[in-house]
Amino acid sequence: MTKEEVLNAIRLCAKKLHRSPTLDDLQAAGITRHHVRRNFHSLQLALASAGLLVRGLGFRLPDSTLLLDWAEVARKLRRLPTMPEYQCSGRFRTQVLIHHFESWQQVPEAFARFAHEGKAQDDWQDVLALISADAAAKNESATERSWEVPRRSSVLPGRPVYGRPLRLPEMAHEPTNEAGVVFAFGMMAQRLGFVVHRLQTEFPDCEAMREVARGQWQRVRIEFEFESRNFLLHKHQPEGCDLIVCWVHNWPECPEHLDVIELSRVARQG
């Protein structure tokens, strides 16, 4: 296929789907990965050349786009948004911001750096003031906790061990094993933009649909682990999975194509 034929086929596919097509969508329409890569090197460049919105799984949005949208929500609410609040009012999924900035708690700091580096402090004085006030409140809380009485550190024999208390109505304590991670994910799946289709005992543990942008969903293969590095210890094949859902992310050498959701951070961020 020529470059123009590929572009026309992509536009036709997008018109039928009412969204930007994925590689799997194009494959079903008779446009192979070879056609796309030979003419454009990547799907991202092909979609941009066709005049389509480049957004979804595998496409990295500019940090500035995400930060400005987050700031607009903060300005509207007159406070720093929680994850559920941004999920309702923002253009993007909270997990997209977490993936870009490592955690939800680091988004305000990232925006403050962005505003100062771009010399846009005057345009965002109200949001920067909210960020400063939130940081001051956290520092005060940390100072108060430093005066707490030390707790007993020894473990009493013959009694079960629980995780740290959680402020969640469905789960009183943090999980201490993989089964607890599965339950915690079930509680948070809707908030994170997932709909579970199948759970199984063999690898990978779960098949789900993930909302990668508003109105756009893709199938993902999920493996549950209490610690992300257990994926390596269990000798799983990375190519057989798209996403690790864990309570503790402690595998810095995790393959780049594997997304990781650390539920402990999501739970503490409300």
C-alpha positions as CSV (number, residue, x, y, z in Angstrom):
1,M,0.0,0.0,0.0
2,T,1.1,3.5,-0.7
3,K,1.3,6.2,1.9
4,E,-1.8,7.9,0.6
5,E,-3.7,4.6,0.5
6,V,-2.7,3.9,4.2
7,L,-3.9,7.4,5.2
8,N,-7.2,7.0,3.4
9,A,-7.8,3.6,5.0
10,I,-6.9,5.1,8.5
11,R,-9.4,7.9,8.0
12,L,-12.1,5.5,6.9
13,C,-11.5,3.3,9.9
14,A,-11.7,6.3,12.2
15,K,-14.9,7.4,10.7
16,K,-16.5,3.9,11.3
17,L,-15.2,3.7,14.8
18,H,-15.8,7.3,15.8
19,R,-12.3,7.5,17.3
20,S,-8.7,7.1,16.5
21,P,-8.0,3.5,15.6
22,T,-5.4,1.2,17.2
23,L,-3.1,-1.1,15.4
24,D,-5.5,-4.0,16.1
25,D,-8.3,-2.0,14.6
26,L,-6.3,-1.3,11.5
27,Q,-5.2,-5.0,11.3
28,A,-8.9,-6.0,11.3
29,A,-9.5,-3.5,8.4
30,G,-6.7,-5.0,6.3
31,I,-3.9,-2.5,7.2
32,T,-1.0,-4.5,8.6
33,R,1.6,-3.2,11.0
34,H,4.1,-3.5,8.2
35,H,2.1,-1.1,6.1
36,V,2.0,1.5,8.9
37,R,5.7,1.2,9.9
38,R,7.0,1.1,6.3
39,N,5.3,4.3,5.4
40,F,5.3,6.2,8.8
41,H,7.6,4.3,11.2
42,S,4.9,4.4,13.9
43,L,1.1,4.5,14.4
44,Q,1.5,7.9,16.2
45,L,3.0,9.5,13.1
46,A,0.4,7.9,10.9
47,L,-2.5,9.2,12.9
48,A,-1.0,12.7,13.1
49,S,-0.5,12.6,9.3
50,A,-4.1,11.6,8.9
51,G,-5.2,14.6,11.0
52,L,-6.5,12.5,13.8
53,L,-6.2,12.9,17.6
54,V,-3.1,11.1,18.9
55,R,-4.2,9.9,22.3
56,G,-4.5,6.6,24.0
57,L,-2.5,3.6,25.2
58,G,1.1,3.9,24.0
59,F,0.9,7.6,23.1
60,R,2.6,9.9,25.6
61,L,0.8,13.2,26.0
62,P,3.0,16.3,26.6
63,D,3.4,17.1,30.3
64,S,2.2,20.6,29.7
65,T,-1.1,19.4,28.4
66,L,-1.7,17.3,31.5
67,L,-0.5,19.9,34.0
68,L,-2.6,22.7,32.5
69,D,-5.7,20.6,32.5
70,W,-5.1,19.6,36.2
71,A,-4.6,23.3,37.0
72,E,-7.9,24.3,35.3
73,V,-9.7,21.7,37.6
74,A,-7.9,23.1,40.7
75,R,-8.9,26.7,39.7
76,K,-12.5,25.6,39.2
77,L,-12.7,23.8,42.6
78,R,-10.6,26.4,44.4
79,R,-8.6,23.6,46.0
80,L,-6.2,20.9,44.8
81,P,-8.4,18.1,43.4
82,T,-8.5,14.6,44.8
83,M,-8.3,11.7,42.3
84,P,-12.1,11.2,42.2
85,E,-12.7,14.9,41.7
86,Y,-10.2,15.1,38.8
87,Q,-11.7,12.0,37.3
88,C,-15.1,13.7,37.2
89,S,-13.9,17.1,35.9
90,G,-10.6,16.5,34.1
91,R,-10.1,15.6,30.4
92,F,-7.7,12.7,31.2
93,R,-7.7,9.6,33.5
94,T,-5.9,10.0,36.8
95,Q,-3.7,7.0,36.0
96,V,-2.3,8.9,33.0
97,L,-1.0,11.7,35.3
98,I,0.3,9.1,37.8
99,H,2.2,7.4,35.0
100,H,3.8,10.7,33.9
101,F,4.6,12.2,37.4
102,E,5.1,8.9,39.4
103,S,2.4,9.7,41.9
104,W,-0.7,11.9,42.3
105,Q,1.0,13.7,45.2
106,Q,3.8,14.9,42.9
107,V,1.5,16.6,40.3
108,P,1.2,19.9,42.3
109,E,5.0,20.2,42.6
110,A,5.4,19.4,38.9
111,F,2.9,22.1,38.0
112,A,4.7,24.6,40.2
113,R,8.0,23.8,38.4
114,F,6.3,24.1,35.0
115,A,4.8,27.5,35.9
116,H,8.1,28.9,37.2
117,E,10.1,27.6,34.3
118,G,7.6,28.9,31.8
119,K,7.4,32.3,33.6
120,A,3.6,31.8,33.9
121,Q,3.4,32.6,37.7
122,D,1.2,35.7,37.1
123,D,-1.3,33.6,35.1
124,W,-1.6,30.9,37.7
125,Q,-1.2,32.8,41.0
126,D,-4.4,31.4,42.5
127,V,-3.4,27.7,41.8
128,L,0.2,28.3,43.0
129,A,-1.2,29.7,46.2
130,L,-3.3,26.6,46.7
131,I,-0.2,24.4,46.1
132,S,1.8,26.5,48.7
133,A,-1.0,26.2,51.3
134,D,-1.3,22.5,50.8
135,A,2.5,22.0,51.2
136,A,2.5,24.0,54.4
137,A,-0.4,21.9,55.8
138,K,1.5,18.7,55.0
139,N,4.7,20.0,56.7
140,E,2.7,20.9,59.8
141,S,1.1,17.5,59.9
142,A,4.5,15.8,59.5
143,T,5.9,17.9,62.4
144,E,3.1,16.8,64.7
145,R,3.6,13.1,63.8
146,S,7.3,13.4,64.7
147,W,6.3,13.7,68.4
148,E,4.3,10.5,68.5
149,V,5.2,7.9,71.1
150,P,7.2,5.0,69.6
151,R,5.1,1.8,69.2
152,R,6.0,-1.7,70.4
153,S,8.1,-3.3,67.6
154,S,8.0,-7.0,68.7
155,V,5.5,-9.4,67.1
156,L,3.3,-11.4,69.4
157,P,3.5,-15.2,68.5
158,G,0.4,-17.1,67.4
159,R,-1.6,-14.1,66.2
160,P,-2.3,-12.9,62.7
161,V,-0.5,-9.8,61.3
162,Y,-2.4,-7.0,59.7
163,G,-1.2,-4.2,57.4
164,R,-1.4,-0.5,58.3
165,P,-4.9,0.9,58.8
166,L,-6.6,2.2,55.7
167,R,-9.3,4.9,55.6
168,L,-11.5,2.9,53.2
169,P,-15.0,1.7,54.2
170,E,-14.5,-1.6,52.4
171,M,-11.0,-2.5,53.7
172,A,-9.8,-1.7,57.2
173,H,-6.1,-2.7,56.7
174,E,-3.6,-2.7,54.0
175,P,-3.1,-6.1,52.3
176,T,-0.2,-8.3,53.2
177,N,-0.5,-10.8,50.3
178,E,-1.6,-11.1,46.7
179,A,-5.1,-12.1,47.6
180,G,-5.5,-8.7,49.4
181,V,-4.2,-6.9,46.3
182,V,-6.8,-8.6,44.1
183,F,-9.6,-7.5,46.5
184,A,-8.2,-3.9,46.7
185,F,-8.1,-3.7,42.9
186,G,-11.7,-4.8,42.7
187,M,-12.6,-1.9,45.0
188,M,-10.6,0.6,43.0
189,A,-11.2,-0.7,39.4
190,Q,-13.9,1.7,38.5
191,R,-12.0,4.7,39.9
192,L,-8.9,3.6,37.9
193,G,-10.9,3.2,34.7
194,F,-11.1,-0.6,34.4
195,V,-13.9,-3.1,33.8
196,V,-12.9,-6.7,34.6
197,H,-13.8,-9.4,32.1
198,R,-12.1,-12.5,33.5
199,L,-10.1,-13.7,36.5
200,Q,-8.2,-16.9,36.3
201,T,-5.6,-19.0,38.2
202,E,-3.1,-19.2,35.3
203,F,-0.9,-16.4,34.0
204,P,-1.9,-13.7,33.5
205,D,-4.4,-13.4,36.4
206,C,-6.9,-11.0,34.8
207,E,-8.3,-9.7,31.5
208,A,-9.9,-6.3,31.7
209,M,-11.0,-3.4,29.5
210,R,-9.2,-0.1,30.3
211,E,-10.4,3.4,29.5
212,V,-7.4,5.0,27.9
213,A,-9.2,8.2,27.0
214,R,-12.8,9.3,27.3
215,G,-14.9,7.0,25.2
216,Q,-11.9,4.9,24.2
217,W,-11.3,1.4,25.7
218,Q,-8.6,-1.3,25.1
219,R,-8.1,-4.8,26.4
220,V,-5.3,-5.3,28.8
221,R,-3.8,-8.4,30.5
222,I,-3.1,-7.9,34.2
223,E,-0.9,-9.8,36.6
224,F,-1.4,-9.3,40.4
225,E,1.5,-9.3,42.7
226,F,2.0,-8.1,46.3
227,E,5.4,-6.7,45.3
228,S,6.1,-6.0,41.7
229,R,9.5,-7.8,41.8
230,N,7.6,-11.0,42.5
231,F,6.7,-11.0,38.8
232,L,10.4,-11.8,38.1
233,L,10.6,-14.3,41.0
234,H,7.6,-16.2,39.7
235,K,9.4,-16.4,36.3
236,H,6.5,-14.8,34.3
237,Q,7.1,-13.9,30.7
238,P,6.8,-10.1,30.3
239,E,5.5,-10.4,26.7
240,G,2.4,-12.2,28.1
241,C,1.3,-9.3,30.1
242,D,0.5,-5.6,29.8
243,L,0.2,-4.4,33.3
244,I,1.3,-5.3,36.9
245,V,-1.1,-4.4,39.7
246,C,0.8,-4.5,43.0
247,W,0.7,-3.0,46.5
248,V,4.4,-2.2,46.6
249,H,6.4,-1.3,43.4
250,N,10.0,-2.4,44.1
251,W,11.2,-3.5,40.7
252,P,13.1,-0.6,39.1
253,E,14.3,-2.8,36.3
254,C,10.7,-3.6,35.2
255,P,10.5,-3.7,31.3
256,E,9.4,-0.4,29.8
257,H,6.4,-1.9,28.1
258,L,4.9,-3.1,31.4
259,D,2.8,-0.5,33.1
260,V,2.7,-0.8,36.9
261,I,-0.1,0.4,39.2
262,E,1.0,0.7,42.8
263,L,-2.3,0.5,44.7
264,S,-0.9,1.7,48.0
265,R,-0.3,5.1,46.5
266,V,-3.8,5.2,45.0
267,A,-5.4,4.2,48.3
268,R,-3.5,6.9,50.3
269,Q,-4.4,9.6,47.9
270,G,-8.1,9.1,48.3
